Amino acid sequence: MEFRATLMNEEDVRRALKRMAHQIIEKNEGCDGLVLLGIKTRGVPLAKQLAAFIKDIEGADVPVGELDITLYRDDLTEISEEPVIGSAPTDMEVDKKIVVLVDDVIYTGRTARAALDAVSAIGRASRIQLAALVDRGHRELPIRPDYVGKNVPTARSEVISVLMEETDGRTGVDLYENR
């Protein structure tokens, strides 16, 4: 892959997440009954940062959980020929809660669909919303995020790489050309 550009630096990511936190609070008229579920891997630190901004704004702690969607993906054979054995997608209570799924990039919509299946398998949320730091287009399913940090129209040959301090040693969003 060939590096093309840095689309967001650490400050851009922070600013986008803060704006998204305000939008989440506004749309849900506060944060009562709100749960953030970060889709592994980079959705988890993003969800934690959103929760920190919500706490700064509202003074309330919003529960944050990790969501493992591995068993709910429809492309497992493309990822690995070996069967995947996993545990429950999350231990977070979702019944009658407003669940905000948090992911780094929304592309085809298949990850979001798998996350919806995973949440439905553990309980009945009152509402499920989707937050993505980057929306790059090219949807294959009729899914769209409720909250977006940045819209980045891309070619299918391009790759968006979200980097988080916790997993990658720095925070930012880079664009690559897949050759």
C-alpha positions in Angstrom: 0.0 0.0 0.0 1.2 3.5 -0.8 0.6 6.3 1.6 -1.4 9.1 0.0 -2.4 11.6 2.7 -3.1 12.3 6.4 -6.8 13.1 6.5 -7.1 13.8 10.3 -4.5 14.5 12.9 -4.9 13.9 16.6 -6.6 17.3 17.1 -8.9 16.7 14.2 -10.0 13.4 15.7 -10.5 15.0 19.2 -12.6 17.8 17.7 -14.7 15.4 15.6 -15.3 13.2 18.7 -16.3 16.1 20.8 -18.8 17.3 18.2 -20.2 13.7 17.9 -20.6 13.6 21.8 -22.6 16.8 21.6 -24.8 15.3 18.8 -25.3 12.1 20.8 -26.5 14.1 23.9 -28.7 16.3 21.8 -30.4 13.5 19.8 -31.0 11.5 23.0 -32.1 14.5 25.1 -29.3 13.7 27.6 -27.5 10.5 28.4 -30.0 8.6 30.6 -30.1 5.0 29.6 -27.3 5.5 27.1 -24.7 2.7 26.5 -21.7 3.0 24.2 -20.5 -0.2 22.6 -17.1 0.0 20.8 -16.7 -2.5 17.9 -13.4 -4.2 18.4 -10.7 -3.1 17.8 -10.5 0.7 17.2 -14.1 1.3 18.0 -13.3 0.6 21.7 -10.9 3.5 22.3 -13.2 5.8 20.3 -16.2 4.8 22.5 -14.1 5.5 25.6 -13.2 8.9 24.3 -16.8 9.7 23.4 -17.8 8.7 27.0 -15.1 11.0 28.4 -16.5 13.9 26.3 -20.0 13.1 27.4 -18.9 13.2 31.0 -17.2 16.5 30.5 -20.4 18.0 28.9 -23.1 16.3 31.0 -21.2 15.3 34.2 -22.6 11.7 33.8 -20.8 8.4 33.4 -21.9 6.5 30.4 -21.2 2.8 30.4 -18.8 1.7 27.7 -18.5 -1.9 26.5 -16.5 -3.8 23.9 -18.4 -5.6 21.1 -16.9 -8.6 19.4 -18.7 -9.2 16.2 -16.4 -12.0 14.9 -19.1 -14.7 15.0 -21.6 -12.5 13.3 -19.7 -11.6 10.2 -20.8 -12.9 6.9 -17.3 -13.0 5.4 -15.5 -15.3 7.8 -14.3 -17.6 5.1 -12.7 -14.6 3.3 -10.8 -13.8 6.6 -9.7 -17.4 7.6 -10.5 -21.0 6.7 -10.2 -21.9 10.4 -13.4 -21.8 12.4 -13.6 -19.0 14.9 -14.5 -19.9 18.5 -15.5 -16.9 20.6 -17.4 -15.9 23.7 -20.4 -13.7 24.1 -20.2 -10.5 22.0 -20.2 -8.4 25.1 -21.1 -8.6 28.8 -22.8 -5.2 28.7 -26.5 -5.0 29.6 -28.5 -3.6 26.6 -32.1 -4.4 27.5 -34.2 -1.2 27.3 -31.1 0.9 26.7 -30.1 3.3 24.0 -27.1 1.6 22.4 -24.7 3.6 20.4 -22.4 1.3 18.3 -19.0 3.0 17.8 -16.7 2.1 14.9 -13.7 3.7 13.3 -14.8 3.5 9.6 -18.0 2.6 7.9 -17.6 1.3 4.4 -19.9 -1.5 3.0 -22.1 -1.6 6.1 -21.3 -5.3 6.8 -19.6 -4.6 10.1 -22.5 -2.5 11.3 -24.9 -5.3 10.2 -22.9 -7.9 12.2 -22.9 -5.5 15.2 -26.7 -5.2 15.0 -26.9 -9.0 15.0 -24.5 -9.3 18.0 -26.5 -6.7 20.0 -29.8 -8.4 19.2 -28.3 -11.7 20.4 -27.7 -10.4 23.9 -30.8 -8.3 24.5 -33.5 -6.0 23.3 -32.3 -2.4 23.2 -34.9 0.4 23.1 -32.9 2.0 20.2 -29.6 1.3 18.4 -27.6 4.1 16.8 -24.4 4.0 14.9 -21.4 6.4 15.3 -18.4 6.2 12.9 -15.3 8.4 12.9 -15.0 8.1 9.1 -17.7 7.4 6.5 -16.0 6.5 3.2 -19.1 5.5 1.2 -19.5 2.4 -1.0 -22.4 0.9 1.0 -23.5 -2.6 0.1 -26.3 -2.6 2.7 -29.0 0.0 3.5 -27.2 1.2 6.6 -26.1 4.7 7.5 -24.5 6.1 10.6 -26.4 8.5 12.9 -23.1 10.3 13.8 -20.1 10.8 11.6 -16.8 12.5 12.4 -15.8 13.0 8.8 -17.2 12.0 5.4 -14.4 11.0 3.0 -15.4 10.0 -0.5 -13.0 7.3 -1.6 -12.2 5.1 -4.5 -12.6 1.3 -3.9 -8.8 1.0 -4.4 -8.2 3.3 -1.5 -7.8 2.3 2.2 -8.7 4.4 5.2 -6.5 3.7 8.2 -7.7 5.0 11.6 -4.8 5.0 14.1 -5.4 5.2 17.9 -2.8 5.9 20.5 -4.0 2.7 22.5 -3.5 0.3 19.6 -1.1 2.1 17.2 1.0 4.5 19.2 -0.5 7.6 17.6 -3.9 9.0 16.8 -4.9 10.1 13.3 -6.5 9.0 10.0 -4.5 8.2 6.9 -5.4 7.4 3.3 -3.5 4.8 1.3 -3.7 3.5 -2.3 -4.0 -0.3 -2.4 -1.9 -1.3 -5.4 
